[in-house]
Amino acid sequence: MNYRHGYHAGSFADVFKHLITINIIEILLRKEKPFCYLDTHAGRGIYHLHSNPMPKSRVGGGLQSPQESSGGIGKIINCEIDKSPLLVQKYLEIVKGWKYPKYYPGSPAIAKTLLRDSDHLILTELQTEEFKFLKENFKNNKNVAAHHLNGYQGLKAFLPPKERRGFILIDPPFEKTEEWNTIIEGLKEGIKKFSSGVYAIWYPIKDAKSQVFLNSIYALKLQEVLTVELSIYPKDVPLKLIGCGMLILNPPWPLKKEIQSWLPWLWERLAVNRSGDYHIYTGSH
């Protein structure tokens, strides 16, 4: 596979995904009982924001397109903090804490920033080069376990977590046409082993495949489902990606209301010429 998370670090899709990730984690942190965070496609965890493909620094890696971050984190990093939603403020605080604009934190780094010592992070990454960076970047963290493993195998191997509370982030590369079906099968397996977990699946919006995928999930009637989508380009624009979504199974009960408090703000600042739209659905649509 040629996909690298770093090409898209800090893009509008990353900002959207990471805000939802933070929102879910913060809700789970409201209870004292520890929980497990499982990231099935962890990547490197930390990304160097420049275009040199062979950086000297071992941290992050230089695989990012400056244009993608400029259309995402670059549009909101300098917003007036006191006028932005509280969750956005927390996100920007985390990003700046990882020395942006030199680095941008991936989902594992964001989760690590938020989780307590009693919580547990399990990170799986299949690509050998990416895994080497991941292992190095989190080598001194006792509550982080990195595994060179296919993420869907990780669902079988690490669920249910010993904490019996968990948040599973599934953020695949979508390089293969069968990825959609692989996710569905992975979800079935995961829920069979850990039905009470919170599962969040990122997906691209670029053609009819995303709606077919969603309809297939809804038809399974696996668990309660929350669907959140953000598009920043018109539907007829000739781009590979006009928007993205997060499908959340077993969403914590305040999540929908809390996302509604910041998603319009995000669309206003990321939408190109106020095009695209955003949606939040409970159940099928």
C-alpha positions as CSV (number, residue, x, y, z in Angstrom):
1,M,0.0,0.0,0.0
2,N,1.2,3.5,-0.8
3,Y,-1.0,5.4,1.7
4,R,0.7,7.4,4.4
5,H,-1.2,9.4,7.0
6,G,1.4,12.0,6.8
7,Y,0.4,13.2,3.4
8,H,-2.9,14.4,4.9
9,A,-1.7,15.6,8.4
10,G,-3.5,18.7,9.4
11,S,-6.0,18.6,6.5
12,F,-9.7,19.5,6.9
13,A,-10.4,15.8,7.3
14,D,-7.9,15.5,10.1
15,V,-9.3,18.5,11.9
16,F,-12.8,17.0,11.7
17,K,-11.7,13.6,12.8
18,H,-9.5,14.8,15.7
19,L,-12.2,17.1,17.0
20,I,-14.6,14.2,17.2
21,T,-11.9,12.0,18.7
22,I,-11.3,14.6,21.4
23,N,-15.0,15.0,22.1
24,I,-15.5,11.2,22.6
25,I,-12.4,10.9,24.9
26,E,-13.4,13.9,27.0
27,I,-16.8,12.4,27.6
28,L,-15.3,9.0,28.6
29,L,-12.9,10.8,31.0
30,R,-15.9,12.2,32.9
31,K,-16.1,8.8,34.7
32,E,-13.2,7.7,37.0
33,K,-13.1,4.2,35.7
34,P,-10.2,3.6,33.3
35,F,-10.8,2.8,29.6
36,C,-8.8,1.6,26.6
37,Y,-8.2,3.5,23.4
38,L,-7.6,1.3,20.4
39,D,-6.4,2.9,17.1
40,T,-6.5,0.3,14.3
41,H,-4.6,2.4,11.7
42,A,-2.3,4.4,13.9
43,G,0.3,5.6,11.4
44,R,3.3,7.3,12.9
45,G,1.4,9.1,15.5
46,I,3.3,12.4,15.0
47,Y,4.0,14.2,11.7
48,H,6.6,16.6,10.5
49,L,4.9,19.4,8.5
50,H,7.2,19.8,5.5
51,S,7.5,18.3,2.1
52,N,11.0,16.7,2.3
53,P,10.4,12.9,1.9
54,M,13.6,12.0,3.7
55,P,13.9,14.0,6.8
56,K,16.8,13.8,9.2
57,S,14.5,14.0,12.2
58,R,13.3,10.6,13.4
59,V,10.2,12.2,14.8
60,G,7.1,12.3,12.6
61,G,8.5,12.1,9.1
62,G,8.3,14.5,6.1
63,L,5.5,13.2,4.0
64,Q,3.0,16.0,4.4
65,S,1.5,18.2,1.7
66,P,1.6,21.9,2.9
67,Q,-1.5,22.6,0.8
68,E,-3.6,20.1,2.8
69,S,-2.7,21.5,6.2
70,S,-3.2,25.1,5.0
71,G,-6.8,24.1,4.1
72,G,-7.3,22.5,7.5
73,I,-5.5,23.4,10.7
74,G,-4.0,26.4,8.9
75,K,-7.4,28.0,8.6
76,I,-8.2,27.9,12.3
77,I,-4.9,27.9,14.2
78,N,-4.9,31.7,14.6
79,C,-8.6,32.1,15.4
80,E,-9.6,34.2,18.4
81,I,-9.5,31.5,21.1
82,D,-12.1,33.1,23.4
83,K,-14.6,33.3,20.5
84,S,-14.2,29.6,19.5
85,P,-16.1,26.6,20.9
86,L,-14.5,25.1,24.0
87,L,-13.7,21.8,22.3
88,V,-11.9,23.7,19.5
89,Q,-9.9,25.6,22.1
90,K,-8.9,22.2,23.6
91,Y,-7.9,20.9,20.2
92,L,-5.8,24.0,19.4
93,E,-4.1,23.8,22.8
94,I,-3.1,20.1,22.1
95,V,-1.9,20.9,18.5
96,K,0.2,23.8,19.8
97,G,1.6,21.6,22.6
98,W,3.0,19.3,20.0
99,K,5.0,22.2,18.5
100,Y,2.9,23.2,15.6
101,P,3.7,24.4,12.9
102,K,6.7,22.1,12.9
103,Y,4.8,19.0,14.0
104,Y,1.2,17.9,13.8
105,P,-0.1,15.3,16.2
106,G,-1.9,12.3,14.8
107,S,-4.8,10.5,16.7
108,P,-2.4,8.5,18.9
109,A,-0.6,11.6,20.1
110,I,-3.8,13.4,20.7
111,A,-5.2,10.5,22.7
112,K,-1.9,10.2,24.7
113,T,-2.2,13.9,25.6
114,L,-5.7,13.4,27.0
115,L,-5.6,10.0,28.6
116,R,-4.7,9.4,32.2
117,D,-2.0,7.1,33.5
118,S,-4.6,4.5,34.4
119,D,-6.0,4.4,30.9
120,H,-4.5,2.2,28.2
121,L,-3.6,2.9,24.5
122,I,-3.3,0.1,22.0
123,L,-1.9,1.2,18.6
124,T,-1.7,-1.1,15.6
125,E,0.0,-0.3,12.3
126,L,0.7,-2.7,9.4
127,Q,3.2,-0.7,7.3
128,T,6.7,-1.5,8.4
129,E,8.2,2.0,8.0
130,E,5.2,3.7,9.7
131,F,5.4,1.2,12.6
132,K,9.1,1.9,13.2
133,F,8.3,5.6,13.7
134,L,5.2,4.8,15.8
135,K,7.2,2.5,18.1
136,E,10.0,5.1,18.5
137,N,7.6,8.0,19.1
138,F,5.9,6.2,22.0
139,K,8.7,4.0,23.3
140,N,8.9,5.6,26.8
141,N,5.2,5.5,27.5
142,K,4.2,2.7,29.9
143,N,0.5,2.8,29.1
144,V,1.0,2.7,25.3
145,A,1.4,-0.6,23.5
146,A,2.3,-0.4,19.7
147,H,1.9,-3.5,17.6
148,H,3.0,-4.3,14.0
149,L,-0.3,-5.7,13.0
150,N,-3.2,-5.4,10.6
151,G,-5.8,-3.2,12.4
152,Y,-8.7,-5.6,11.8
153,Q,-6.7,-8.4,13.3
154,G,-6.2,-6.1,16.3
155,L,-10.0,-6.0,16.8
156,K,-9.8,-9.8,17.2
157,A,-6.7,-9.8,19.3
158,F,-7.3,-6.9,21.8
159,L,-11.1,-6.9,22.3
160,P,-12.6,-6.9,24.8
161,P,-10.1,-4.8,26.7
162,K,-9.4,-5.6,30.4
163,E,-10.9,-2.3,31.4
164,R,-14.3,-3.3,29.9
165,R,-14.6,0.3,28.7
166,G,-13.2,1.3,25.3
167,F,-13.0,3.6,22.4
168,I,-12.0,2.1,19.1
169,L,-11.0,4.4,16.2
170,I,-11.0,2.9,12.7
171,D,-9.3,5.2,10.2
172,P,-8.4,3.0,7.1
173,P,-6.6,4.1,4.0
174,F,-9.4,3.3,1.6
175,E,-6.9,2.3,-1.1
176,K,-8.7,-0.9,-2.0
177,T,-12.3,-1.2,-3.2
178,E,-13.0,-4.0,-0.7
179,E,-12.1,-1.7,2.2
180,W,-15.7,-0.9,2.8
181,N,-16.7,-4.5,3.2
182,T,-13.6,-5.2,5.3
183,I,-14.7,-2.5,7.8
184,I,-18.2,-4.1,8.0
185,E,-16.8,-7.5,8.7
186,G,-14.3,-6.0,11.2
187,L,-17.1,-4.2,13.0
188,K,-19.2,-7.4,13.2
189,E,-16.2,-9.2,14.8
190,G,-15.4,-6.4,17.2
191,I,-19.0,-6.0,18.4
192,K,-19.3,-9.7,18.8
193,K,-16.4,-9.6,21.3
194,F,-17.1,-6.1,22.8
195,S,-20.6,-5.0,22.3
196,S,-20.4,-2.0,24.7
197,G,-17.4,-0.3,23.1
198,V,-17.6,3.1,21.3
199,Y,-16.6,2.5,17.7
200,A,-15.8,5.5,15.4
201,I,-15.1,4.9,11.7
202,W,-13.7,7.7,9.5
203,Y,-14.8,7.5,5.8
204,P,-14.3,9.6,2.7
205,I,-17.1,11.3,0.8
206,K,-16.3,11.4,-2.9
207,D,-18.9,9.2,-4.6
208,A,-21.9,7.0,-3.9
209,K,-19.8,4.4,-2.2
210,S,-20.0,6.1,1.2
211,Q,-23.8,6.1,1.2
212,V,-23.9,2.4,0.2
213,F,-21.5,1.7,3.1
214,L,-23.7,3.6,5.5
215,N,-26.8,1.8,4.4
216,S,-25.1,-1.5,4.8
217,I,-24.2,-0.6,8.4
218,Y,-27.7,0.7,9.2
219,A,-29.2,-2.5,7.8
220,L,-27.2,-4.6,10.3
221,K,-28.9,-2.8,13.2
222,L,-25.7,-3.6,15.2
223,Q,-25.9,-0.8,17.8
224,E,-27.1,2.8,18.2
225,V,-25.5,4.8,15.4
226,L,-24.5,8.5,15.1
227,T,-23.4,9.7,11.7
228,V,-21.6,13.0,11.3
229,E,-20.5,14.5,8.0
230,L,-18.6,17.5,6.8
231,S,-18.2,18.6,3.2
232,I,-16.3,21.7,2.2
233,Y,-16.6,21.6,-1.6
234,P,-19.6,21.4,-4.0
235,K,-20.7,17.9,-5.0
236,D,-19.8,18.4,-8.6
237,V,-16.2,19.6,-8.0
238,P,-13.6,17.4,-9.8
239,L,-11.7,16.5,-6.6
240,K,-10.9,13.1,-5.0
241,L,-12.3,14.2,-1.7
242,I,-15.1,16.7,-1.2
243,G,-15.8,15.8,2.4
244,C,-15.7,13.1,5.1
245,G,-17.7,11.5,7.8
246,M,-17.5,9.6,11.1
247,L,-19.8,6.7,11.8
248,I,-20.1,6.3,15.6
249,L,-21.5,3.2,17.2
250,N,-22.6,3.3,20.8
251,P,-22.1,7.1,20.9
252,P,-21.9,8.5,24.5
253,W,-25.3,10.1,25.1
254,P,-24.1,13.8,25.2
255,L,-22.0,13.5,22.0
256,K,-24.6,14.5,19.4
257,K,-25.5,17.7,21.3
258,E,-21.9,18.6,21.9
259,I,-20.9,18.1,18.2
260,Q,-23.8,20.4,17.3
261,S,-22.2,23.1,19.4
262,W,-19.0,23.2,17.3
263,L,-19.6,21.6,13.9
264,P,-21.4,24.7,12.3
265,W,-18.4,26.8,13.5
266,L,-16.0,24.4,11.9
267,W,-17.9,24.4,8.6
268,E,-18.0,28.2,8.5
269,R,-14.2,28.3,8.7
270,L,-13.2,25.4,6.5
271,A,-15.8,25.5,3.7
272,V,-14.4,26.8,0.4
273,N,-16.5,29.7,-0.7
274,R,-19.2,28.5,1.8
275,S,-19.8,25.4,-0.3
276,G,-20.5,21.9,0.9
277,D,-22.5,21.3,4.1
278,Y,-22.6,19.4,7.4
279,H,-25.0,16.8,8.8
280,I,-25.6,14.9,12.1
281,Y,-27.9,11.9,12.0
282,T,-29.1,9.6,14.6
283,G,-29.8,6.2,13.1
284,S,-30.3,5.7,9.4
285,H,-31.1,8.5,6.9
